[in-house]
Amino acid sequence: MNEESFRFVISLLAPDRVGILQEITAAVADMGGNIDGMSQTVIHGYFTVILTASFQKNYSQDEIREAIHNRFEPGTASVVTQPWKEPTAQVSRKSSGRYIFTLTEKTGRGF
């Protein structure tokens, strides 16, 4: 979008089901927004997504959160919004060694 746009970071957590992304993108599109980037995953039946979206109008965080919440049944989704800010520090990409993370399941106890 152009330099007159307003950018937000939006995160959602909800029980996984068909159509979640459609609901989020419809809410953003209905507000005249454009999704700039997105990352999503499902863990143990919960869907989570973090995205950045740009809007032509300077909506409040509450307006964006409410527009997305209205697409879900009450109490089923958690939505967090915040204005996007340019990162101030670069993450160091130096290699400090290799680590291995291992999980094992004990019978009857889960992880």
Jmol script that loads the backbone (N, CA, C; Angstrom):
load data "model"
ATOM      1  N   MET A   1       0.839  -1.172   0.000  1.00  0.00           N
ATOM      2  CA  MET A   1       0.000   0.000   0.000  1.00  0.00           C
ATOM      3  C   MET A   1       0.889   1.242   0.000  1.00  0.00           C
ATOM      4  N   ASN A   2       0.302   2.407  -0.173  1.00  0.00           N
ATOM      5  CA  ASN A   2       1.114   3.615  -0.264  1.00  0.00           C
ATOM      6  C   ASN A   2       1.543   4.116   1.112  1.00  0.00           C
ATOM      7  N   GLU A   3       2.304   5.239   1.115  1.00  0.00           N
ATOM      8  CA  GLU A   3       2.823   5.756   2.380  1.00  0.00           C
ATOM      9  C   GLU A   3       1.730   6.311   3.285  1.00  0.00           C
ATOM     10  N   GLU A   4       0.508   6.465   2.800  1.00  0.00           N
ATOM     11  CA  GLU A   4      -0.607   6.956   3.595  1.00  0.00           C
ATOM     12  C   GLU A   4      -1.334   5.833   4.334  1.00  0.00           C
ATOM     13  N   SER A   5      -0.837   4.610   4.259  1.00  0.00           N
ATOM     14  CA  SER A   5      -1.521   3.488   4.905  1.00  0.00           C
ATOM     15  C   SER A   5      -1.098   3.361   6.368  1.00  0.00           C
ATOM     16  N   PHE A   6      -1.939   2.680   7.125  1.00  0.00           N
ATOM     17  CA  PHE A   6      -1.714   2.440   8.548  1.00  0.00           C
ATOM     18  C   PHE A   6      -1.583   0.942   8.740  1.00  0.00           C
ATOM     19  N   ARG A   7      -0.486   0.500   9.344  1.00  0.00           N
ATOM     20  CA  ARG A   7      -0.158  -0.922   9.437  1.00  0.00           C
ATOM     21  C   ARG A   7      -0.288  -1.429  10.869  1.00  0.00           C
ATOM     22  N   PHE A   8      -0.831  -2.645  10.985  1.00  0.00           N
ATOM     23  CA  PHE A   8      -1.027  -3.285  12.283  1.00  0.00           C
ATOM     24  C   PHE A   8      -0.513  -4.716  12.246  1.00  0.00           C
ATOM     25  N   VAL A   9      -0.140  -5.202  13.428  1.00  0.00           N
ATOM     26  CA  VAL A   9       0.163  -6.614  13.634  1.00  0.00           C
ATOM     27  C   VAL A   9      -1.063  -7.202  14.313  1.00  0.00           C
ATOM     28  N   ILE A  10      -1.556  -8.306  13.788  1.00  0.00           N
ATOM     29  CA  ILE A  10      -2.766  -8.952  14.302  1.00  0.00           C
ATOM     30  C   ILE A  10      -2.450 -10.417  14.564  1.00  0.00           C
ATOM     31  N   SER A  11      -2.862 -10.903  15.739  1.00  0.00           N
ATOM     32  CA  SER A  11      -2.661 -12.304  16.088  1.00  0.00           C
ATOM     33  C   SER A  11      -3.986 -12.884  16.553  1.00  0.00           C
ATOM     34  N   LEU A  12      -4.254 -14.131  16.166  1.00  0.00           N
ATOM     35  CA  LEU A  12      -5.493 -14.796  16.551  1.00  0.00           C
ATOM     36  C   LEU A  12      -5.199 -16.214  17.008  1.00  0.00           C
ATOM     37  N   LEU A  13      -5.900 -16.650  18.051  1.00  0.00           N
ATOM     38  CA  LEU A  13      -5.841 -18.018  18.546  1.00  0.00           C
ATOM     39  C   LEU A  13      -7.269 -18.511  18.691  1.00  0.00           C
ATOM     40  N   ALA A  14      -7.565 -19.689  18.111  1.00  0.00           N
ATOM     41  CA  ALA A  14      -8.914 -20.256  18.178  1.00  0.00           C
ATOM     42  C   ALA A  14      -8.834 -21.762  17.958  1.00  0.00           C
ATOM     43  N   PRO A  15      -9.830 -22.498  18.455  1.00  0.00           N
ATOM     44  CA  PRO A  15      -9.883 -23.923  18.125  1.00  0.00           C
ATOM     45  C   PRO A  15      -9.910 -24.074  16.602  1.00  0.00           C
ATOM     46  N   ASP A  16      -9.138 -25.015  16.079  1.00  0.00           N
ATOM     47  CA  ASP A  16      -9.028 -25.184  14.637  1.00  0.00           C
ATOM     48  C   ASP A  16     -10.356 -25.622  14.035  1.00  0.00           C
ATOM     49  N   ARG A  17     -10.691 -25.031  12.905  1.00  0.00           N
ATOM     50  CA  ARG A  17     -11.876 -25.400  12.126  1.00  0.00           C
ATOM     51  C   ARG A  17     -11.708 -24.865  10.715  1.00  0.00           C
ATOM     52  N   VAL A  18     -12.503 -25.373   9.819  1.00  0.00           N
ATOM     53  CA  VAL A  18     -12.483 -24.902   8.440  1.00  0.00           C
ATOM     54  C   VAL A  18     -13.014 -23.465   8.391  1.00  0.00           C
ATOM     55  N   GLY A  19     -12.343 -22.603   7.636  1.00  0.00           N
ATOM     56  CA  GLY A  19     -12.842 -21.264   7.375  1.00  0.00           C
ATOM     57  C   GLY A  19     -12.269 -20.145   8.217  1.00  0.00           C
ATOM     58  N   ILE A  20     -11.342 -20.436   9.116  1.00  0.00           N
ATOM     59  CA  ILE A  20     -10.809 -19.380   9.971  1.00  0.00           C
ATOM     60  C   ILE A  20     -10.109 -18.296   9.150  1.00  0.00           C
ATOM     61  N   LEU A  21      -9.240 -18.698   8.230  1.00  0.00           N
ATOM     62  CA  LEU A  21      -8.543 -17.691   7.419  1.00  0.00           C
ATOM     63  C   LEU A  21      -9.513 -16.867   6.585  1.00  0.00           C
ATOM     64  N   GLN A  22     -10.555 -17.496   6.091  1.00  0.00           N
ATOM     65  CA  GLN A  22     -11.558 -16.770   5.313  1.00  0.00           C
ATOM     66  C   GLN A  22     -12.215 -15.698   6.182  1.00  0.00           C
ATOM     67  N   GLU A  23     -12.506 -16.018   7.430  1.00  0.00           N
ATOM     68  CA  GLU A  23     -13.137 -15.052   8.334  1.00  0.00           C
ATOM     69  C   GLU A  23     -12.209 -13.870   8.617  1.00  0.00           C
ATOM     70  N   ILE A  24     -10.941 -14.159   8.858  1.00  0.00           N
ATOM     71  CA  ILE A  24      -9.973 -13.089   9.143  1.00  0.00           C
ATOM     72  C   ILE A  24      -9.786 -12.204   7.917  1.00  0.00           C
ATOM     73  N   THR A  25      -9.551 -12.818   6.768  1.00  0.00           N
ATOM     74  CA  THR A  25      -9.301 -12.028   5.559  1.00  0.00           C
ATOM     75  C   THR A  25     -10.535 -11.232   5.154  1.00  0.00           C
ATOM     76  N   ALA A  26     -11.723 -11.774   5.363  1.00  0.00           N
ATOM     77  CA  ALA A  26     -12.952 -11.036   5.049  1.00  0.00           C
ATOM     78  C   ALA A  26     -13.083  -9.814   5.952  1.00  0.00           C
ATOM     79  N   ALA A  27     -12.777  -9.958   7.239  1.00  0.00           N
ATOM     80  CA  ALA A  27     -12.850  -8.824   8.162  1.00  0.00           C
ATOM     81  C   ALA A  27     -11.883  -7.720   7.740  1.00  0.00           C
ATOM     82  N   VAL A  28     -10.659  -8.102   7.403  1.00  0.00           N
ATOM     83  CA  VAL A  28      -9.652  -7.119   6.971  1.00  0.00           C
ATOM     84  C   VAL A  28     -10.092  -6.465   5.654  1.00  0.00           C
ATOM     85  N   ALA A  29     -10.547  -7.260   4.701  1.00  0.00           N
ATOM     86  CA  ALA A  29     -10.971  -6.720   3.402  1.00  0.00           C
ATOM     87  C   ALA A  29     -12.174  -5.797   3.545  1.00  0.00           C
ATOM     88  N   ASP A  30     -13.125  -6.151   4.407  1.00  0.00           N
ATOM     89  CA  ASP A  30     -14.300  -5.300   4.618  1.00  0.00           C
ATOM     90  C   ASP A  30     -13.929  -3.933   5.173  1.00  0.00           C
ATOM     91  N   MET A  31     -12.775  -3.828   5.831  1.00  0.00           N
ATOM     92  CA  MET A  31     -12.296  -2.551   6.358  1.00  0.00           C
ATOM     93  C   MET A  31     -11.376  -1.849   5.353  1.00  0.00           C
ATOM     94  N   GLY A  32     -11.289  -2.398   4.148  1.00  0.00           N
ATOM     95  CA  GLY A  32     -10.441  -1.805   3.122  1.00  0.00           C
ATOM     96  C   GLY A  32      -8.972  -2.110   3.318  1.00  0.00           C
ATOM     97  N   GLY A  33      -8.672  -3.144   4.097  1.00  0.00           N
ATOM     98  CA  GLY A  33      -7.287  -3.487   4.399  1.00  0.00           C
ATOM     99  C   GLY A  33      -6.677  -4.464   3.419  1.00  0.00           C
ATOM    100  N   ASN A  34      -5.373  -4.593   3.513  1.00  0.00           N
ATOM    101  CA  ASN A  34      -4.598  -5.503   2.692  1.00  0.00           C
ATOM    102  C   ASN A  34      -3.654  -6.271   3.608  1.00  0.00           C
ATOM    103  N   ILE A  35      -3.648  -7.598   3.499  1.00  0.00           N
ATOM    104  CA  ILE A  35      -2.736  -8.405   4.303  1.00  0.00           C
ATOM    105  C   ILE A  35      -1.363  -8.404   3.641  1.00  0.00           C
ATOM    106  N   ASP A  36      -0.350  -7.973   4.403  1.00  0.00           N
ATOM    107  CA  ASP A  36       1.009  -7.837   3.878  1.00  0.00           C
ATOM    108  C   ASP A  36       1.845  -9.095   4.065  1.00  0.00           C
ATOM    109  N   GLY A  37       1.625  -9.797   5.157  1.00  0.00           N
ATOM    110  CA  GLY A  37       2.384 -11.006   5.462  1.00  0.00           C
ATOM    111  C   GLY A  37       1.635 -11.819   6.497  1.00  0.00           C
ATOM    112  N   MET A  38       1.893 -13.153   6.491  1.00  0.00           N
ATOM    113  CA  MET A  38       1.136 -14.018   7.387  1.00  0.00           C
ATOM    114  C   MET A  38       1.929 -15.273   7.709  1.00  0.00           C
ATOM    115  N   SER A  39       1.797 -15.743   8.947  1.00  0.00           N
ATOM    116  CA  SER A  39       2.344 -17.026   9.359  1.00  0.00           C
ATOM    117  C   SER A  39       1.289 -17.709  10.204  1.00  0.00           C
ATOM    118  N   GLN A  40       1.084 -19.001   9.970  1.00  0.00           N
ATOM    119  CA  GLN A  40       0.039 -19.733  10.679  1.00  0.00           C
ATOM    120  C   GLN A  40       0.505 -21.129  11.038  1.00  0.00           C
ATOM    121  N   THR A  41      -0.141 -21.696  12.048  1.00  0.00           N
ATOM    122  CA  THR A  41       0.144 -23.068  12.429  1.00  0.00           C
ATOM    123  C   THR A  41      -1.029 -23.629  13.216  1.00  0.00           C
ATOM    124  N   VAL A  42      -1.081 -24.953  13.307  1.00  0.00           N
ATOM    125  CA  VAL A  42      -2.057 -25.637  14.139  1.00  0.00           C
ATOM    126  C   VAL A  42      -1.278 -26.536  15.090  1.00  0.00           C
ATOM    127  N   ILE A  43      -1.572 -26.396  16.383  1.00  0.00           N
ATOM    128  CA  ILE A  43      -0.917 -27.216  17.403  1.00  0.00           C
ATOM    129  C   ILE A  43      -1.988 -27.798  18.308  1.00  0.00           C
ATOM    130  N   HIS A  44      -2.035 -29.113  18.392  1.00  0.00           N
ATOM    131  CA  HIS A  44      -2.967 -29.820  19.274  1.00  0.00           C
ATOM    132  C   HIS A  44      -4.392 -29.285  19.161  1.00  0.00           C
ATOM    133  N   GLY A  45      -4.840 -29.052  17.935  1.00  0.00           N
ATOM    134  CA  GLY A  45      -6.214 -28.631  17.696  1.00  0.00           C
ATOM    135  C   GLY A  45      -6.476 -27.144  17.810  1.00  0.00           C
ATOM    136  N   TYR A  46      -5.433 -26.354  18.030  1.00  0.00           N
ATOM    137  CA  TYR A  46      -5.594 -24.901  18.090  1.00  0.00           C
ATOM    138  C   TYR A  46      -4.889 -24.257  16.912  1.00  0.00           C
ATOM    139  N   PHE A  47      -5.610 -23.364  16.246  1.00  0.00           N
ATOM    140  CA  PHE A  47      -5.100 -22.615  15.109  1.00  0.00           C
ATOM    141  C   PHE A  47      -4.576 -21.282  15.620  1.00  0.00           C
ATOM    142  N   THR A  48      -3.400 -20.907  15.174  1.00  0.00           N
ATOM    143  CA  THR A  48      -2.861 -19.596  15.517  1.00  0.00           C
ATOM    144  C   THR A  48      -2.296 -18.951  14.255  1.00  0.00           C
ATOM    145  N   VAL A  49      -2.474 -17.656  14.157  1.00  0.00           N
ATOM    146  CA  VAL A  49      -1.971 -16.907  13.014  1.00  0.00           C
ATOM    147  C   VAL A  49      -1.480 -15.554  13.509  1.00  0.00           C
ATOM    148  N   ILE A  50      -0.407 -15.101  12.904  1.00  0.00           N
ATOM    149  CA  ILE A  50       0.067 -13.730  13.107  1.00  0.00           C
ATOM    150  C   ILE A  50       0.225 -13.127  11.721  1.00  0.00           C
ATOM    151  N   LEU A  51      -0.247 -11.891  11.569  1.00  0.00           N
ATOM    152  CA  LEU A  51      -0.181 -11.256  10.253  1.00  0.00           C
ATOM    153  C   LEU A  51       0.024  -9.763  10.413  1.00  0.00           C
ATOM    154  N   THR A  52       0.458  -9.144   9.339  1.00  0.00           N
ATOM    155  CA  THR A  52       0.484  -7.690   9.274  1.00  0.00           C
ATOM    156  C   THR A  52      -0.514  -7.284   8.210  1.00  0.00           C
ATOM    157  N   ALA A  53      -1.226  -6.206   8.495  1.00  0.00           N
ATOM    158  CA  ALA A  53      -2.220  -5.699   7.555  1.00  0.00           C
ATOM    159  C   ALA A  53      -2.132  -4.188   7.504  1.00  0.00           C
ATOM    160  N   SER A  54      -2.335  -3.639   6.308  1.00  0.00           N
ATOM    161  CA  SER A  54      -2.307  -2.191   6.102  1.00  0.00           C
ATOM    162  C   SER A  54      -3.698  -1.714   5.732  1.00  0.00           C
ATOM    163  N   PHE A  55      -4.073  -0.561   6.269  1.00  0.00           N
ATOM    164  CA  PHE A  55      -5.388   0.028   6.044  1.00  0.00           C
ATOM    165  C   PHE A  55      -5.230   1.459   5.543  1.00  0.00           C
ATOM    166  N   GLN A  56      -6.158   1.919   4.709  1.00  0.00           N
ATOM    167  CA  GLN A  56      -6.148   3.297   4.228  1.00  0.00           C
ATOM    168  C   GLN A  56      -6.633   4.257   5.306  1.00  0.00           C
ATOM    169  N   LYS A  57      -7.484   3.764   6.216  1.00  0.00           N
ATOM    170  CA  LYS A  57      -8.020   4.562   7.313  1.00  0.00           C
ATOM    171  C   LYS A  57      -7.281   4.181   8.593  1.00  0.00           C
ATOM    172  N   ASN A  58      -7.096   5.141   9.479  1.00  0.00           N
ATOM    173  CA  ASN A  58      -6.411   4.876  10.741  1.00  0.00           C
ATOM    174  C   ASN A  58      -7.400   4.325  11.768  1.00  0.00           C
ATOM    175  N   TYR A  59      -7.703   3.035  11.647  1.00  0.00           N
ATOM    176  CA  TYR A  59      -8.592   2.378  12.600  1.00  0.00           C
ATOM    177  C   TYR A  59      -7.878   2.235  13.938  1.00  0.00           C
ATOM    178  N   SER A  60      -8.664   2.152  15.005  1.00  0.00           N
ATOM    179  CA  SER A  60      -8.079   1.874  16.312  1.00  0.00           C
ATOM    180  C   SER A  60      -7.852   0.369  16.433  1.00  0.00           C
ATOM    181  N   GLN A  61      -7.011  -0.010  17.384  1.00  0.00           N
ATOM    182  CA  GLN A  61      -6.788  -1.431  17.648  1.00  0.00           C
ATOM    183  C   GLN A  61      -8.102  -2.115  18.007  1.00  0.00           C
ATOM    184  N   ASP A  62      -8.927  -1.439  18.806  1.00  0.00           N
ATOM    185  CA  ASP A  62     -10.212  -2.015  19.220  1.00  0.00           C
ATOM    186  C   ASP A  62     -11.150  -2.233  18.031  1.00  0.00           C
ATOM    187  N   GLU A  63     -11.169  -1.307  17.086  1.00  0.00           N
ATOM    188  CA  GLU A  63     -12.034  -1.459  15.907  1.00  0.00           C
ATOM    189  C   GLU A  63     -11.625  -2.678  15.085  1.00  0.00           C
ATOM    190  N   ILE A  64     -10.335  -2.866  14.903  1.00  0.00           N
ATOM    191  CA  ILE A  64      -9.850  -4.017  14.130  1.00  0.00           C
ATOM    192  C   ILE A  64     -10.149  -5.306  14.883  1.00  0.00           C
ATOM    193  N   ARG A  65      -9.837  -5.336  16.167  1.00  0.00           N
ATOM    194  CA  ARG A  65     -10.084  -6.527  16.988  1.00  0.00           C
ATOM    195  C   ARG A  65     -11.575  -6.894  16.969  1.00  0.00           C
ATOM    196  N   GLU A  66     -12.436  -5.897  17.136  1.00  0.00           N
ATOM    197  CA  GLU A  66     -13.880  -6.156  17.143  1.00  0.00           C
ATOM    198  C   GLU A  66     -14.370  -6.664  15.793  1.00  0.00           C
ATOM    199  N   ALA A  67     -13.870  -6.116  14.695  1.00  0.00           N
ATOM    200  CA  ALA A  67     -14.276  -6.566  13.362  1.00  0.00           C
ATOM    201  C   ALA A  67     -13.944  -8.044  13.159  1.00  0.00           C
ATOM    202  N   ILE A  68     -12.794  -8.474  13.677  1.00  0.00           N
ATOM    203  CA  ILE A  68     -12.413  -9.885  13.555  1.00  0.00           C
ATOM    204  C   ILE A  68     -13.223 -10.732  14.532  1.00  0.00           C
ATOM    205  N   HIS A  69     -13.341 -10.285  15.786  1.00  0.00           N
ATOM    206  CA  HIS A  69     -14.130 -11.030  16.779  1.00  0.00           C
ATOM    207  C   HIS A  69     -15.554 -11.273  16.309  1.00  0.00           C
ATOM    208  N   ASN A  70     -16.150 -10.299  15.631  1.00  0.00           N
ATOM    209  CA  ASN A  70     -17.535 -10.431  15.167  1.00  0.00           C
ATOM    210  C   ASN A  70     -17.727 -11.562  14.166  1.00  0.00           C
ATOM    211  N   ARG A  71     -16.650 -12.077  13.603  1.00  0.00           N
ATOM    212  CA  ARG A  71     -16.720 -13.189  12.648  1.00  0.00           C
ATOM    213  C   ARG A  71     -16.738 -14.546  13.339  1.00  0.00           C
ATOM    214  N   PHE A  72     -16.576 -14.574  14.654  1.00  0.00           N
ATOM    215  CA  PHE A  72     -16.465 -15.821  15.415  1.00  0.00           C
ATOM    216  C   PHE A  72     -17.560 -15.903  16.475  1.00  0.00           C
ATOM    217  N   GLU A  73     -17.882 -17.124  16.871  1.00  0.00           N
ATOM    218  CA  GLU A  73     -18.822 -17.325  17.966  1.00  0.00           C
ATOM    219  C   GLU A  73     -18.220 -16.717  19.235  1.00  0.00           C
ATOM    220  N   PRO A  74     -19.065 -16.134  20.096  1.00  0.00           N
ATOM    221  CA  PRO A  74     -18.537 -15.529  21.329  1.00  0.00           C
ATOM    222  C   PRO A  74     -17.693 -16.519  22.141  1.00  0.00           C
ATOM    223  N   GLY A  75     -16.556 -16.037  22.608  1.00  0.00           N
ATOM    224  CA  GLY A  75     -15.691 -16.829  23.464  1.00  0.00           C
ATOM    225  C   GLY A  75     -14.822 -17.863  22.770  1.00  0.00           C
ATOM    226  N   THR A  76     -14.828 -17.894  21.420  1.00  0.00           N
ATOM    227  CA  THR A  76     -14.049 -18.925  20.731  1.00  0.00           C
ATOM    228  C   THR A  76     -12.726 -18.431  20.167  1.00  0.00           C
ATOM    229  N   ALA A  77     -12.526 -17.122  20.095  1.00  0.00           N
ATOM    230  CA  ALA A  77     -11.297 -16.600  19.493  1.00  0.00           C
ATOM    231  C   ALA A  77     -10.686 -15.530  20.386  1.00  0.00           C
ATOM    232  N   SER A  78      -9.375 -15.534  20.426  1.00  0.00           N
ATOM    233  CA  SER A  78      -8.617 -14.498  21.118  1.00  0.00           C
ATOM    234  C   SER A  78      -7.863 -13.702  20.053  1.00  0.00           C
ATOM    235  N   VAL A  79      -8.083 -12.400  20.026  1.00  0.00           N
ATOM    236  CA  VAL A  79      -7.467 -11.547  19.011  1.00  0.00           C
ATOM    237  C   VAL A  79      -6.652 -10.461  19.703  1.00  0.00           C
ATOM    238  N   VAL A  80      -5.408 -10.292  19.244  1.00  0.00           N
ATOM    239  CA  VAL A  80      -4.529  -9.239  19.752  1.00  0.00           C
ATOM    240  C   VAL A  80      -4.128  -8.373  18.564  1.00  0.00           C
ATOM    241  N   THR A  81      -4.199  -7.059  18.753  1.00  0.00           N
ATOM    242  CA  THR A  81      -3.770  -6.130  17.702  1.00  0.00           C
ATOM    243  C   THR A  81      -2.805  -5.109  18.300  1.00  0.00           C
ATOM    244  N   GLN A  82      -1.894  -4.653  17.481  1.00  0.00           N
ATOM    245  CA  GLN A  82      -1.016  -3.552  17.890  1.00  0.00           C
ATOM    246  C   GLN A  82      -0.487  -2.866  16.646  1.00  0.00           C
ATOM    247  N   PRO A  83      -0.197  -1.566  16.749  1.00  0.00           N
ATOM    248  CA  PRO A  83       0.380  -0.867  15.603  1.00  0.00           C
ATOM    249  C   PRO A  83       1.731  -1.477  15.248  1.00  0.00           C
ATOM    250  N   TRP A  84       1.993  -1.592  13.963  1.00  0.00           N
ATOM    251  CA  TRP A  84       3.272  -2.125  13.493  1.00  0.00           C
ATOM    252  C   TRP A  84       4.324  -1.034  13.631  1.00  0.00           C
ATOM    253  N   LYS A  85       5.482  -1.431  14.121  1.00  0.00           N
ATOM    254  CA  LYS A  85       6.609  -0.513  14.230  1.00  0.00           C
ATOM    255  C   LYS A  85       7.822  -1.146  13.569  1.00  0.00           C
ATOM    256  N   GLU A  86       8.600  -0.328  12.923  1.00  0.00           N
ATOM    257  CA  GLU A  86       9.841  -0.790  12.292  1.00  0.00           C
ATOM    258  C   GLU A  86      10.737  -1.392  13.367  1.00  0.00           C
ATOM    259  N   PRO A  87      11.222  -2.628  13.163  1.00  0.00           N
ATOM    260  CA  PRO A  87      12.143  -3.215  14.150  1.00  0.00           C
ATOM    261  C   PRO A  87      13.364  -2.313  14.324  1.00  0.00           C
ATOM    262  N   THR A  88      13.800  -2.128  15.578  1.00  0.00           N
ATOM    263  CA  THR A  88      14.922  -1.229  15.849  1.00  0.00           C
ATOM    264  C   THR A  88      16.262  -1.940  15.889  1.00  0.00           C
ATOM    265  N   ALA A  89      16.255  -3.229  16.153  1.00  0.00           N
ATOM    266  CA  ALA A  89      17.520  -3.964  16.251  1.00  0.00           C
ATOM    267  C   ALA A  89      17.486  -5.170  15.315  1.00  0.00           C
ATOM    268  N   GLN A  90      18.610  -5.445  14.718  1.00  0.00           N
ATOM    269  CA  GLN A  90      18.745  -6.616  13.869  1.00  0.00           C
ATOM    270  C   GLN A  90      19.112  -7.820  14.737  1.00  0.00           C
ATOM    271  N   VAL A  91      18.497  -8.936  14.458  1.00  0.00           N
ATOM    272  CA  VAL A  91      18.810 -10.171  15.175  1.00  0.00           C
ATOM    273  C   VAL A  91      20.126 -10.715  14.641  1.00  0.00           C
ATOM    274  N   SER A  92      21.019 -11.058  15.540  1.00  0.00           N
ATOM    275  CA  SER A  92      22.300 -11.608  15.147  1.00  0.00           C
ATOM    276  C   SER A  92      22.118 -12.996  14.571  1.00  0.00           C
ATOM    277  N   ARG A  93      22.699 -13.252  13.448  1.00  0.00           N
ATOM    278  CA  ARG A  93      22.616 -14.554  12.785  1.00  0.00           C
ATOM    279  C   ARG A  93      23.866 -15.390  13.022  1.00  0.00           C
ATOM    280  N   LYS A  94      24.705 -14.989  13.988  1.00  0.00           N
ATOM    281  CA  LYS A  94      25.915 -15.746  14.281  1.00  0.00           C
ATOM    282  C   LYS A  94      25.556 -17.150  14.743  1.00  0.00           C
ATOM    283  N   SER A  95      26.313 -18.091  14.301  1.00  0.00           N
ATOM    284  CA  SER A  95      26.115 -19.467  14.741  1.00  0.00           C
ATOM    285  C   SER A  95      26.821 -19.665  16.074  1.00  0.00           C
ATOM    286  N   SER A  96      26.070 -20.150  17.059  1.00  0.00           N
ATOM    287  CA  SER A  96      26.676 -20.361  18.370  1.00  0.00           C
ATOM    288  C   SER A  96      26.690 -21.837  18.737  1.00  0.00           C
ATOM    289  N   GLY A  97      26.429 -22.688  17.803  1.00  0.00           N
ATOM    290  CA  GLY A  97      26.420 -24.118  18.081  1.00  0.00           C
ATOM    291  C   GLY A  97      25.108 -24.741  17.649  1.00  0.00           C
ATOM    292  N   ARG A  98      25.075 -26.022  17.672  1.00  0.00           N
ATOM    293  CA  ARG A  98      23.886 -26.759  17.263  1.00  0.00           C
ATOM    294  C   ARG A  98      23.254 -27.386  18.488  1.00  0.00           C
ATOM    295  N   TYR A  99      21.932 -27.278  18.557  1.00  0.00           N
ATOM    296  CA  TYR A  99      21.183 -27.851  19.661  1.00  0.00           C
ATOM    297  C   TYR A  99      20.165 -28.837  19.114  1.00  0.00           C
ATOM    298  N   ILE A 100      19.913 -29.885  19.853  1.00  0.00           N
ATOM    299  CA  ILE A 100      18.913 -30.882  19.472  1.00  0.00           C
ATOM    300  C   ILE A 100      17.871 -30.929  20.576  1.00  0.00           C
ATOM    301  N   PHE A 101      16.620 -30.819  20.186  1.00  0.00           N
ATOM    302  CA  PHE A 101      15.506 -30.846  21.117  1.00  0.00           C
ATOM    303  C   PHE A 101      14.726 -32.124  20.875  1.00  0.00           C
ATOM    304  N   THR A 102      14.530 -32.927  21.912  1.00  0.00           N
ATOM    305  CA  THR A 102      13.860 -34.211  21.766  1.00  0.00           C
ATOM    306  C   THR A 102      12.720 -34.320  22.762  1.00  0.00           C
ATOM    307  N   LEU A 103      11.560 -34.782  22.295  1.00  0.00           N
ATOM    308  CA  LEU A 103      10.424 -35.062  23.163  1.00  0.00           C
ATOM    309  C   LEU A 103      10.109 -36.538  23.060  1.00  0.00           C
ATOM    310  N   THR A 104       9.797 -37.141  24.166  1.00  0.00           N
ATOM    311  CA  THR A 104       9.353 -38.528  24.158  1.00  0.00           C
ATOM    312  C   THR A 104       8.058 -38.614  24.939  1.00  0.00           C
ATOM    313  N   GLU A 105       7.198 -39.487  24.520  1.00  0.00           N
ATOM    314  CA  GLU A 105       5.906 -39.664  25.168  1.00  0.00           C
ATOM    315  C   GLU A 105       5.963 -40.862  26.097  1.00  0.00           C
ATOM    316  N   LYS A 106       5.546 -40.643  27.337  1.00  0.00           N
ATOM    317  CA  LYS A 106       5.436 -41.733  28.285  1.00  0.00           C
ATOM    318  C   LYS A 106       4.018 -42.277  28.186  1.00  0.00           C
ATOM    319  N   THR A 107       3.870 -43.569  28.122  1.00  0.00           N
ATOM    320  CA  THR A 107       2.572 -44.204  27.950  1.00  0.00           C
ATOM    321  C   THR A 107       1.577 -43.695  28.983  1.00  0.00           C
ATOM    322  N   GLY A 108       0.430 -43.202  28.484  1.00  0.00           N
ATOM    323  CA  GLY A 108      -0.655 -42.775  29.335  1.00  0.00           C
ATOM    324  C   GLY A 108      -0.523 -41.378  29.935  1.00  0.00           C
ATOM    325  N   ARG A 109       0.589 -40.722  29.721  1.00  0.00           N
ATOM    326  CA  ARG A 109       0.786 -39.413  30.347  1.00  0.00           C
ATOM    327  C   ARG A 109       0.888 -38.277  29.349  1.00  0.00           C
ATOM    328  N   GLY A 110       0.967 -38.550  28.071  1.00  0.00           N
ATOM    329  CA  GLY A 110       1.167 -37.477  27.086  1.00  0.00           C
ATOM    330  C   GLY A 110       2.570 -36.928  27.174  1.00  0.00           C
ATOM    331  N   PHE A 111       2.738 -35.713  26.726  1.00  0.00           N
ATOM    332  CA  PHE A 111       4.060 -35.097  26.763  1.00  0.00           C
ATOM    333  C   PHE A 111       4.320 -34.484  28.095  1.00  0.00           C
TER     334      PHE A 111
END
end "model"
wireframe off; spacefill off
backbone 0.3
color backbone group
